[in-house]
Amino acid sequence: MKYTYIAGTGSYLPEKILTNAELIREKRIDTSEEWIVERTGILERHLVGQQDSTSTMATAAAKKALLAASCEAKTLDLIIVATSTPDKFFPSTACLVQAGLGVDGCPAFDVVAACAGFNYALSVADQFIRNGQAKTAIVIGSESMSTVIDWKDRTTCILFGDGAGAVVLKASDKPGIISTHLHAAGSYKDLLHLGTGLCGEKASLVMKGNEIFRLAVSTLSTVLEETLGANHINATQIDWLIPHQANLRIIISMAKKLALPMEKVVVTVDKQGNTSAASIPLALDTAVRDGRVQRGQLLLMESFGAGLAWGSALIRY
């Protein structure tokens, strides 16, 4: 049986940084820096500029991941992009990345699961490799959330940022991706949604924050317990929790549920905000490049987003 391991990571963040003070001043938001930090833990976020788009950020992150993996783009058997903010409805962002890499031929497609998108895409790529349809794949989370925000809605505009993260996956005889666990509950579709702008539909993000917070804590707690139970391990064996960077309060709640000290949790939400499907691969690449995440360590990734969709991945890095 083939397994999947992460051969390399990469990321891209736009140059423009919007601090809380600038957000309040430029967007004329009726709030304070203290309120934003207390509610979210966010100090600043990156925003796309004229030279950026979801596909160009994804391509830049992919190139860094390929370099880290000592892998040429022409060897890719699969390209998957997790995004809710594509450049176009079609062709897919993955096809635009494929064009940017100059590697026509392999399958390329997008996965839409909002903030849970990266774990979903990772699981799909893992299945391709395990069943022998691919030997080398790249999975990218890329989002331009600032382009779909209602900047007059202080409950959402303070949260989100832009960026991309990528992982190169290769087939291996030893487990890398140990297990993935995915769930969805479409009955909660109205709690967090982004319209298409078609037929008069509002094309900006809408979120019922308090209800989302409550459901995120409960569902993530359950999926983390499911992941540990399925693999017959306990939380003390986890080297790093790499959560979706939605809100510092949710991250702290998950660490407490696992009885993990915050020193074993990768946190980037303070400097990047919520980058939706990009947040986990961005956090992973940050921790790999600064030396925290080392080969052989056990990583637990969890995410929750619109759908509602949520999931986890247990990985031996």
C-alpha positions as CSV (number, residue, x, y, z in Angstrom):
1,M,0.0,0.0,0.0
2,K,1.3,3.5,-0.9
3,Y,1.3,6.3,1.6
4,T,1.6,10.0,1.2
5,Y,4.2,12.3,2.8
6,I,4.7,16.1,2.6
7,A,7.9,16.6,0.6
8,G,7.9,20.4,0.8
9,T,6.0,23.5,1.8
10,G,5.7,27.0,0.5
11,S,3.7,30.2,1.0
12,Y,3.0,33.7,-0.3
13,L,1.7,36.8,1.5
14,P,0.9,40.0,-0.3
15,E,3.1,43.0,0.5
16,K,0.3,45.3,1.7
17,I,-0.2,45.0,5.5
18,L,-3.4,46.5,7.1
19,T,-3.0,47.0,10.8
20,N,-6.0,47.4,13.1
21,A,-5.3,51.1,13.5
22,E,-5.2,51.5,9.7
23,L,-8.4,49.4,9.3
24,I,-10.3,51.6,11.7
25,R,-9.0,54.8,10.1
26,E,-9.3,53.9,6.4
27,K,-12.5,51.9,6.6
28,R,-14.1,54.1,9.3
29,I,-15.1,51.2,11.4
30,D,-16.8,51.9,14.7
31,T,-14.6,49.9,17.0
32,S,-11.2,50.0,18.7
33,E,-7.9,48.2,18.4
34,E,-8.5,46.8,21.9
35,W,-11.9,45.4,20.9
36,I,-10.5,43.6,17.8
37,V,-7.6,42.1,19.7
38,E,-9.7,40.9,22.6
39,R,-12.3,39.4,20.3
40,T,-10.0,37.8,17.7
41,G,-6.4,38.0,18.6
42,I,-5.7,39.7,15.2
43,L,-3.2,42.6,15.0
44,E,-2.8,42.9,11.2
45,R,-3.6,41.1,8.0
46,H,-2.2,41.1,4.4
47,L,-4.3,42.3,1.5
48,V,-3.9,41.6,-2.2
49,G,-2.5,44.4,-4.3
50,Q,-2.9,45.2,-8.0
51,Q,-0.2,42.6,-8.9
52,D,-1.9,39.8,-6.8
53,S,-4.8,37.4,-7.4
54,T,-5.8,34.1,-6.0
55,S,-4.1,32.3,-8.8
56,T,-0.9,34.3,-8.8
57,M,-0.5,33.8,-5.0
58,A,-1.2,30.1,-5.4
59,T,1.4,29.9,-8.2
60,A,4.0,31.7,-6.1
61,A,3.4,29.4,-3.1
62,A,3.5,26.4,-5.4
63,K,6.9,27.3,-6.8
64,K,8.3,27.7,-3.3
65,A,6.9,24.3,-2.2
66,L,8.4,22.7,-5.3
67,L,11.8,24.2,-4.6
68,A,11.6,23.0,-1.0
69,A,10.8,19.5,-2.2
70,S,13.6,19.6,-4.8
71,C,10.9,18.7,-7.3
72,E,10.3,20.0,-10.8
73,A,6.8,21.1,-11.8
74,K,6.8,18.8,-14.8
75,T,6.8,15.8,-12.5
76,L,3.4,16.7,-11.0
77,D,0.6,14.2,-11.5
78,L,-2.1,16.3,-9.8
79,I,-2.8,19.9,-8.9
80,I,-5.6,20.8,-6.4
81,V,-6.4,24.3,-5.2
82,A,-8.7,24.9,-2.2
83,T,-10.3,28.3,-2.6
84,S,-13.6,30.1,-2.2
85,T,-12.4,33.2,-3.9
86,P,-11.3,32.1,-7.4
87,D,-10.2,34.5,-10.1
88,K,-12.9,33.2,-12.4
89,F,-15.9,30.8,-12.1
90,F,-14.1,28.8,-14.7
91,P,-11.5,27.8,-15.7
92,S,-10.5,26.6,-12.2
93,T,-7.8,28.3,-10.2
94,A,-5.9,25.1,-10.4
95,C,-5.9,25.3,-14.2
96,L,-4.6,28.9,-13.9
97,V,-1.8,27.6,-11.6
98,Q,-1.1,24.8,-14.1
99,A,-0.6,27.5,-16.8
100,G,1.6,29.5,-14.5
101,L,3.8,26.5,-13.9
102,G,3.8,25.5,-17.5
103,V,2.9,21.9,-17.0
104,D,-0.2,21.0,-19.1
105,G,-1.4,17.4,-18.9
106,C,-2.1,16.4,-15.4
107,P,-5.6,16.8,-13.8
108,A,-6.1,20.1,-12.1
109,F,-9.2,21.2,-10.2
110,D,-10.5,23.2,-7.3
111,V,-12.1,22.2,-4.0
112,V,-14.6,24.5,-2.4
113,A,-15.1,23.9,1.3
114,A,-14.4,27.4,2.6
115,C,-12.0,27.4,5.6
116,A,-12.0,23.6,5.7
117,G,-10.9,23.5,2.1
118,F,-7.3,22.6,2.6
119,N,-8.0,19.5,4.7
120,Y,-10.6,18.5,2.1
121,A,-8.1,19.0,-0.7
122,L,-5.4,17.2,1.2
123,S,-7.6,14.2,1.7
124,V,-8.5,14.0,-2.0
125,A,-4.9,14.2,-3.0
126,D,-4.0,11.5,-0.5
127,Q,-6.6,9.2,-2.1
128,F,-5.1,9.7,-5.5
129,I,-1.6,8.8,-4.2
130,R,-2.8,5.8,-2.1
131,N,-4.6,4.2,-5.0
132,G,-1.7,4.7,-7.4
133,Q,-3.2,7.4,-9.7
134,A,-0.6,9.9,-8.7
135,K,3.0,9.8,-7.4
136,T,3.5,13.5,-7.0
137,A,0.8,16.1,-6.2
138,I,0.6,19.7,-5.1
139,V,-2.2,20.9,-2.8
140,I,-2.6,24.7,-2.5
141,G,-4.9,26.8,-0.3
142,S,-5.2,30.3,-1.7
143,E,-7.7,33.1,-0.9
144,S,-8.4,36.7,-1.7
145,M,-10.8,37.2,1.1
146,S,-10.5,41.0,1.1
147,T,-12.2,41.1,-2.2
148,V,-15.5,39.6,-0.9
149,I,-15.7,41.5,2.4
150,D,-18.3,44.1,3.3
151,W,-16.0,46.7,4.8
152,K,-18.9,48.3,6.6
153,D,-19.6,45.1,8.5
154,R,-17.2,45.2,11.5
155,T,-18.1,41.7,12.6
156,T,-16.4,40.2,9.4
157,C,-14.1,42.9,8.0
158,I,-11.8,42.7,11.0
159,L,-11.2,39.0,10.6
160,F,-10.0,38.2,7.1
161,G,-6.7,38.4,5.2
162,D,-5.2,37.2,1.9
163,G,-2.5,34.7,1.1
164,A,-1.6,31.2,-0.1
165,G,0.1,28.1,1.2
166,A,1.1,24.9,-0.6
167,V,2.4,21.4,0.1
168,V,4.1,19.0,-2.4
169,L,3.0,15.4,-1.7
170,K,4.8,12.3,-2.8
171,A,4.2,8.6,-2.6
172,S,6.0,6.7,0.2
173,D,6.3,3.3,1.8
174,K,6.0,4.8,5.2
175,P,2.9,6.8,6.5
176,G,3.1,10.5,6.3
177,I,-0.6,11.4,6.1
178,I,-1.9,8.9,8.7
179,S,-5.6,9.7,8.5
180,T,-8.0,12.4,7.4
181,H,-11.5,13.0,8.8
182,L,-14.1,15.1,7.0
183,H,-17.6,16.2,7.8
184,A,-20.3,18.6,6.7
185,A,-23.7,19.8,7.8
186,G,-25.5,21.6,5.0
187,S,-28.5,22.4,7.2
188,Y,-26.4,25.2,8.7
189,K,-25.8,26.8,5.3
190,D,-27.3,30.2,6.3
191,L,-24.9,30.8,9.1
192,L,-21.9,31.5,6.9
193,H,-22.2,32.1,3.2
194,L,-20.8,34.0,0.2
195,G,-23.2,34.7,-2.7
196,T,-22.2,34.6,-6.4
197,G,-23.6,38.0,-7.2
198,L,-25.9,36.4,-9.8
199,C,-29.7,37.0,-9.9
200,G,-29.4,39.9,-7.4
201,E,-27.7,37.8,-4.8
202,K,-25.4,39.6,-2.4
203,A,-21.8,38.9,-3.4
204,S,-20.1,39.6,0.0
205,L,-19.5,37.4,3.0
206,V,-22.3,37.0,5.6
207,M,-21.6,35.4,9.0
208,K,-23.5,34.9,12.2
209,G,-20.5,35.1,14.4
210,N,-21.8,33.9,17.8
211,E,-23.5,30.8,16.3
212,I,-20.4,30.0,14.2
213,F,-18.2,30.3,17.2
214,R,-20.3,27.9,19.3
215,L,-20.5,25.3,16.5
216,A,-16.8,25.6,15.7
217,V,-15.8,24.7,19.2
218,S,-18.2,21.8,19.5
219,T,-17.6,20.2,16.1
220,L,-13.8,20.7,16.2
221,S,-13.7,19.1,19.7
222,T,-15.6,16.1,18.3
223,V,-13.4,15.7,15.2
224,L,-10.2,15.9,17.3
225,E,-11.4,13.2,19.6
226,E,-12.4,11.1,16.5
227,T,-8.9,11.5,15.0
228,L,-7.1,10.5,18.2
229,G,-9.5,7.6,18.8
230,A,-9.2,6.3,15.3
231,N,-5.4,6.2,15.6
232,H,-5.3,4.9,19.2
233,I,-3.2,7.8,20.5
234,N,-3.6,10.5,23.1
235,A,-3.0,14.2,22.8
236,T,0.4,14.0,24.7
237,Q,1.8,12.3,21.6
238,I,1.0,15.3,19.4
239,D,4.1,17.5,18.7
240,W,2.2,20.3,17.1
241,L,-1.4,21.4,16.7
242,I,-1.7,23.4,13.5
243,P,-5.3,24.7,13.5
244,H,-7.2,26.8,11.1
245,Q,-6.4,30.4,12.0
246,A,-10.0,31.7,12.4
247,N,-9.9,33.3,15.8
248,L,-7.4,33.1,18.7
249,R,-10.2,32.3,21.2
250,I,-11.2,29.2,19.2
251,I,-7.5,28.1,18.9
252,I,-7.1,28.5,22.7
253,S,-10.3,26.5,23.3
254,M,-9.0,23.6,21.1
255,A,-5.7,23.6,22.9
256,K,-7.5,23.4,26.2
257,K,-9.7,20.5,25.0
258,L,-6.5,18.6,24.1
259,A,-4.7,19.8,27.3
260,L,-1.9,21.0,25.0
261,P,0.2,24.0,26.1
262,M,0.1,26.9,23.7
263,E,3.8,26.3,23.1
264,K,2.8,23.3,21.1
265,V,0.3,25.3,18.9
266,V,1.2,27.1,15.8
267,V,-0.4,30.5,15.8
268,T,-0.3,32.9,12.8
269,V,-3.7,34.6,13.1
270,D,-2.2,37.6,14.9
271,K,-0.1,38.6,11.8
272,Q,-2.2,37.1,9.0
273,G,-5.9,37.1,10.1
274,N,-8.2,34.4,8.8
275,T,-7.0,33.4,5.4
276,S,-9.7,30.7,5.0
277,A,-8.4,27.7,3.1
278,A,-4.9,29.2,3.0
279,S,-4.5,29.4,6.8
280,I,-3.3,25.8,7.6
281,P,-0.7,25.6,4.8
282,L,0.5,29.1,5.6
283,A,0.9,28.2,9.3
284,L,2.6,24.9,8.4
285,D,5.1,26.6,6.1
286,T,5.8,29.3,8.7
287,A,6.6,26.7,11.4
288,V,8.7,24.6,9.0
289,R,10.8,27.5,7.9
290,D,11.4,28.9,11.3
291,G,12.5,25.5,12.5
292,R,9.7,24.6,14.9
293,V,8.3,21.7,12.9
294,Q,10.9,19.0,12.3
295,R,10.9,15.8,10.3
296,G,9.4,12.9,12.2
297,Q,7.1,15.0,14.3
298,L,3.4,14.3,14.7
299,L,1.1,17.1,13.4
300,L,-2.6,17.5,14.0
301,M,-4.5,19.9,11.7
302,E,-8.1,20.9,12.1
303,S,-10.4,23.3,10.3
304,F,-14.0,24.5,10.3
305,G,-15.8,26.7,7.8
306,A,-18.9,27.4,5.7
307,G,-20.9,24.4,4.6
308,L,-20.8,23.9,7.4
309,A,-17.7,21.8,6.7
310,W,-15.0,20.7,9.0
311,G,-12.2,18.2,9.1
312,S,-8.8,17.1,10.5
313,A,-5.6,15.5,9.4
314,L,-3.1,13.5,11.4
315,I,0.4,13.7,9.7
316,R,3.8,12.4,10.5
317,Y,6.0,15.1,9.0
